[in-house]
Amino acid sequence: ERESKARYPLWCFSDSLAANFIMACEVMSVQEPSMPMMQLPGQNQDMVMAAQPYVVAMLVPAALMMPSNAQVVPNGTPSNQSDGYAQSPWGQEMQWPAQSPSQVGYGTMENFQFAQDYDYGTYTEDRAWEQDQRSRRRRRTRLAQPKAPGMVPATGRQSEDFAILDDEQSAKLKGDLEAGDAEHASAVAKAELLGSVWPYSRHPLGCRVVQLAIQTAKPAVGKAIAAELQGHVKEATESPHANYVLQKVIEQLSSATSSFIADELLVNAQRFARHRFGCRIVCRLVEHCSFEESTQKLIDTLLEDREEALDLCKHNFGHHVVQSVLEHGDARHKEIIADVLRHDLLANARHRSSSYVLEAALLHCSTKDQESLVHFLVQPHIVAELAQADFGVFVVRTLLKHPFVDAEALARTVPAVAAVMSSSEMQ
């Protein structure tokens, strides 16, 4: 429910955009600050002046960029002009006049005509919303990109050697590993996997075979498999397949055996904790090796800078790591997280990602920190505001179930809380 509230509007807008607009890209070269420049309705003068020293490209409806003497003709209609028009993927050609682009004159709006019944006000509102969403996506992309020396460049799905294994070979290997006891599985793993663990781990089928070998073979063989991953942790963390092998190493083998993973992630801990696959590895380390020295150093690095820690709480992937620390970490780290959340508790309670962290803090922090958080959140004006916020309402639901809160008394004094309590989610 919480995820759909943030994502639905983007789907809705994308569908309507594709259905209603033919888009064109107009590029203008601005040479002097004093040059006249096209100003669209809804743009203020500051926006226009700020863009003047640059080459500006805008994506706008094709009807907006059409000169008054242009025509739209059906696709395939003969034309006297051999060039000078744009081919539309919607099955129409945009027929432009014979003048050169410099003669058409794009300087002012009087050279353009709008399509009939075109609601430009609605378009400018949607355009502003779309630009905000693009900015959010760009910020998420930048956070996922490497910014520290030694970081493996993020290239999306890694280029894997798909010829290493086919479906038939994969099924045979998995059958052999499951056919007997740990002794038999160890023999199969030694004969088929050792020496090729890293190539297999990056393969969509091979990674499953390696995971099964770690699970079924003797610990000594599992340790040998893990040893072949040393030096490849950064790459494996960003691989859509090998990251599962690292998780299996952490889950199945001893914390001493998997400690090399935390050691290799330590140099770029902040970046890996924000990676869509890397956050999983850090979570598994916290869950299974939280008191190992290498994992303690990793968590210390993530939380030592309070601003970075707050940013981690608000990150799409990073907040999972902070939740794991609250659930499985030691008291010292939980106290740091509670202090970070208190820095701006209301904003954190309303935030899409940090609201998850606050819910975990209400359940897993020390009694003292829980009392402090609850004391602030149960204030009538605070809890009323949160009860009506998209993500704050989830914090309120957790708050009303807390042993320190008298939910019935709070509902009698705050109508918004009474509405939350009567909702189906609280039943």
Disulfide bonds with the S-S distance in Angstrom:
none
